[in-house]
């Protein structure tokens, strides 16, 4: 749903308000404030007197119900309780992890460093596979009640319908986009149907290298904001790169480590290109839905240009060809 109203969602989120929100939880802020790279929410590193800084995340107004955010927190805390490396929110003494201040909902996290994973060697892929297998073993033991699913409707059909209602796509490309996107979604739905009864588990949901930090002790996850239910392959395909042969080899090695801890559902492997296509479509709709947030035109100035939409349609045509290729494994 596109945000409405005259005021951008974070117009009142001033540095003073950010510090006051943390101080309302008895954090002794030292005044240091660093905005981190985040568009959907607003995330800051805040200095704390005589100790390590913390990370505070202000949730985008209207995006999630409290129940969905609390389910995300509970999932992260459950993983952490099983000693799976994930950055979980800091709870107060009475167990509260989601806070409110002056109309904003926010959570506080420990600061955890690291670098993007390389995944260039077999050993790194085995280690990442073991990490994912451990996470999914815990994830499969419970169910989400308030968060979405990985499916054609939520990631593809809704994105297509939203974009066709907007004026961002140039007139001369509207028919091309409408026809191509409809054909893609028909193909993708057929792929999901052919996969049969997939085992849907709780997922990280947005498991790309930017949401994984690697240290000398191995990887840990950050940002479970897009957690949802779906097939296990959703948390794996974004870690693959290269041509089909390279991705197949990488997937085999990831799964070699993965299956030490959890039984992988191979029925989902033919969905890699379907999931990639849905992500491309949903990404365009995500930017469009947030276009009245001043941060988005600044960050994506090319988005409302004809060139972007020409390239977007070209990407979708390439995906149409990829969908006709054999599964990578």
C-alpha positions in Angstrom: 0.0 0.0 0.0 1.4 3.4 -0.9 1.9 5.8 1.9 -0.5 8.7 1.9 -0.8 12.0 3.6 1.0 15.3 3.3 3.8 14.6 5.7 6.6 12.2 4.8 6.8 9.3 7.2 10.0 10.4 9.0 9.6 14.1 8.8 9.5 14.4 12.6 12.3 12.0 13.3 14.9 14.5 14.4 18.3 13.8 16.1 16.8 15.1 19.3 13.8 12.8 19.1 16.1 9.8 18.4 18.2 10.5 21.5 15.1 11.2 23.6 13.6 7.8 22.5 16.7 6.0 23.7 16.9 8.0 26.9 13.3 7.0 27.7 14.7 3.5 28.1 17.4 4.8 30.5 20.3 4.6 27.9 22.8 7.3 28.7 23.4 8.7 25.2 26.6 10.7 24.7 25.3 12.6 21.7 27.1 10.7 18.9 24.7 9.8 16.2 25.5 8.0 12.9 22.8 7.3 10.3 23.3 3.8 8.7 22.4 2.7 5.3 18.7 1.9 5.4 15.7 3.1 3.4 12.7 1.0 4.4 13.3 1.9 8.1 15.6 4.4 9.7 18.6 2.9 11.5 21.2 4.8 13.6 24.3 4.0 15.6 24.0 5.9 18.9 26.9 6.4 21.3 26.4 5.4 24.9 28.4 6.8 27.7 31.3 4.6 28.9 30.2 1.6 26.9 29.7 0.3 23.3 27.3 2.1 21.0 23.9 0.6 20.2 21.9 0.4 17.0 18.4 1.7 17.1 15.8 1.0 14.3 12.7 3.1 13.8 10.1 1.1 12.0 8.4 2.6 9.0 5.0 3.8 10.1 2.1 1.7 8.8 4.2 -1.1 7.3 3.9 -3.8 9.9 1.3 -4.4 12.7 2.8 -4.7 16.1 2.1 -8.4 16.1 4.2 -8.9 13.0 7.1 -7.0 14.5 6.9 -8.9 17.7 6.9 -12.1 15.7 10.1 -11.0 14.0 11.7 -10.3 17.4 10.6 -13.6 18.8 12.1 -15.4 15.9 15.4 -13.6 16.3 15.5 -14.3 20.0 14.6 -17.9 19.5 17.5 -18.3 17.1 19.8 -16.6 19.5 18.7 -18.9 22.3 19.8 -21.8 20.2 23.2 -20.1 19.8 22.7 -19.4 16.1 24.5 -16.1 15.3 21.8 -13.5 14.7 21.6 -9.9 15.8 18.5 -10.0 18.1 16.8 -7.0 19.8 17.7 -6.0 23.3 14.8 -6.6 25.7 14.1 -4.6 28.8 14.1 -6.3 32.2 10.4 -7.1 31.8 10.9 -8.7 28.4 9.8 -5.8 26.1 11.6 -5.5 22.8 9.3 -3.2 20.8 9.1 0.4 22.2 7.1 3.5 21.3 8.1 7.2 21.6 6.2 10.2 20.2 4.3 8.1 17.6 7.3 6.1 16.4 7.9 2.4 17.1 11.5 1.4 17.6 13.8 -1.4 18.7 17.4 -1.4 20.1 20.1 -3.8 19.0 23.7 -4.5 20.0 26.3 -3.2 17.6 27.9 -6.2 15.7 30.6 -5.7 13.2 31.8 -7.8 10.3 32.2 -7.7 6.5 30.2 -9.0 3.6 30.8 -12.7 3.0 33.0 -13.7 0.0 31.7 -17.2 -0.4 34.5 -17.7 -3.0 35.8 -21.0 -1.6 34.3 -24.4 -1.0 35.0 -24.1 2.8 33.3 -20.8 3.0 30.2 -22.2 1.2 30.2 -25.2 3.5 30.3 -23.0 6.5 27.5 -20.8 5.2 25.5 -23.9 4.4 26.0 -25.2 8.0 24.8 -21.8 9.3 21.7 -21.9 7.1 20.9 -25.5 8.0 21.1 -24.7 11.7 18.9 -21.7 11.3 16.3 -23.6 9.2 16.2 -26.5 11.7 15.1 -24.1 14.4 12.8 -22.2 12.0 11.0 -25.3 10.9 10.0 -26.0 14.6 7.6 -23.1 14.7 5.2 -21.1 12.5 4.6 -17.5 11.7 1.0 -16.3 12.3 1.3 -12.6 11.4 3.8 -12.4 8.6 3.5 -12.9 4.8 4.5 -15.8 2.5 6.9 -16.2 -0.4 4.4 -16.6 -3.3 3.5 -15.3 -6.7 0.6 -13.2 -5.4 2.4 -11.3 -2.7 5.6 -10.6 -4.5 4.5 -10.5 -8.1 0.8 -10.0 -8.8 0.4 -7.2 -6.2 3.6 -5.5 -7.5 2.4 -5.6 -11.1 -1.1 -4.3 -10.3 0.4 -1.4 -8.2 2.8 -0.3 -10.9 0.1 -0.4 -13.6 -2.0 1.9 -11.5 0.8 4.5 -11.2 2.0 7.0 -13.8 5.7 6.1 -13.4 5.9 3.7 -16.4 6.1 5.8 -19.6 3.0 5.5 -21.8 4.9 3.9 -24.7 6.1 1.1 -22.4 2.8 0.4 -20.5 1.5 -2.2 -22.9 4.9 -4.0 -23.1 5.2 -4.1 -19.3 1.5 -5.3 -18.9 1.9 -8.1 -21.4 5.3 -9.3 -20.4 4.6 -9.2 -16.7 1.3 -11.1 -17.1 3.1 -13.8 -19.1 5.9 -14.1 -16.5 3.5 -14.4 -13.6 1.6 -17.1 -15.5 4.9 -19.0 -16.0 6.0 -18.5 -12.4 2.7 -19.7 -11.0 3.0 -22.8 -13.2 6.4 -23.4 -11.8 5.1 -23.1 -8.2 2.2 -25.5 -9.0 4.7 -28.0 -10.6 6.8 -27.9 -7.5 3.9 -29.4 -5.6 3.4 -29.2 -1.8 6.5 -27.3 -0.8 7.6 -27.4 2.8 7.1 -23.8 4.0 9.2 -22.8 7.0 10.1 -19.5 8.7 12.7 -17.7 6.7 15.1 -14.8 7.0 13.3 -13.7 3.8 15.9 -11.3 2.4 19.1 -13.4 2.7 21.5 -11.5 0.4 25.1 -10.8 1.2 24.4 -7.3 2.6 22.4 -8.9 5.4 25.2 -11.3 6.4 28.2 -10.1 8.3 31.3 -12.3 8.4 33.8 -12.3 11.2 36.8 -14.5 12.1 34.3 -16.8 13.8 32.0 -17.1 10.8 28.8 -15.4 9.6 25.9 -13.9 11.5 22.6 -12.5 10.3 21.3 -9.0 10.6 17.9 -7.5 9.6 15.0 -10.0 9.9 12.6 -7.2 8.8 11.5 -9.2 5.8 11.0 -12.5 7.6 8.2 -14.6 6.1 7.2 -18.2 5.4 8.3 -20.0 2.3 10.5 -22.7 0.8 14.1 -23.0 2.0 15.5 -22.1 -1.4 14.4 -18.5 -0.8 17.2 -18.1 1.8 19.8 -19.6 -0.5 19.4 -18.5 -4.1 20.6 -14.9 -3.5 23.9 -16.3 -2.4 24.5 -17.8 -5.8 26.2 -16.0 -8.7 27.6 -16.7 -12.2 26.2 -18.8 -14.9 24.0 -21.9 -14.4 27.0 -24.3 -14.0 28.6 -22.1 -11.4 25.4 -21.6 -9.5 24.8 -25.3 -9.5 28.2 -26.0 -8.1 27.8 -23.4 -5.4 24.4 -24.7 -4.5 25.8 -28.3 -4.2 28.5 -27.1 -1.8 26.1 -24.9 0.3 23.7 -27.9 0.6 26.6 -30.2 1.6 27.0 -28.1 4.7 23.3 -27.4 5.1 22.2 -31.0 5.2 24.5 -31.7 8.1 21.8 -30.0 10.2 18.6 -30.0 8.2 17.0 -32.0 5.4 16.8 -29.7 2.4 13.5 -29.6 0.3 14.8 -30.2 -3.2 11.3 -29.5 -4.6 12.1 -25.8 -4.4 15.3 -25.8 -6.5 13.5 -25.3 -9.8 12.2 -22.0 -8.4 15.5 -20.1 -8.4 14.7 -18.1 -11.5 11.1 -17.7 -10.6 12.1 -16.2 -7.2 14.7 -13.9 -9.0 12.0 -12.6 -11.3 9.6 -12.0 -8.4 12.3 -10.1 -6.6 13.0 -7.9 -9.7 9.3 -7.1 -10.0 8.8 -6.5 -6.3 11.8 -4.2 -6.0 10.4 -1.8 -8.6 7.1 -1.7 -6.9 8.8 -1.2 -3.5 10.5 2.0 -4.8 7.3 3.2 -6.3 5.3 2.6 -3.1 7.9 4.7 -1.2 8.3 7.5 -3.7 6.8 10.1 -1.4 9.5 9.5 1.1 12.2 12.1 0.3 14.9 9.6 0.9 13.8 7.5 -2.2 14.1 10.1 -5.0 17.5 11.1 -3.6 18.7 7.5 -3.4 17.1 6.3 -6.7 17.0 9.5 -9.0 16.9 7.3 -12.1 13.8 5.4 -11.1 11.2 7.7 -12.8 13.2 8.0 -16.1 12.3 6.2 -19.3 15.7 4.6 -19.4 15.1 2.8 -16.1 11.8 1.3 -17.3 13.4 0.3 -20.6 16.1 -1.5 -18.7 13.6 -3.0 -16.3 11.6 -4.5 -19.2 14.8 -5.8 -20.7 15.7 -7.5 -17.4 12.2 -9.1 -17.4 12.7 -10.3 -20.9 16.0 -11.9 -19.9 14.2 -13.6 -17.0 11.6 -14.9 -19.4 14.4 -16.7 -21.3 16.0 -17.9 -18.0 12.7 -19.4 -16.9 12.8 -21.7 -19.9 16.2 -23.2 -19.0 16.6 -26.3 -16.9 16.9 -26.1 -13.2 20.5 -25.5 -11.9 20.3 -28.6 -9.8 
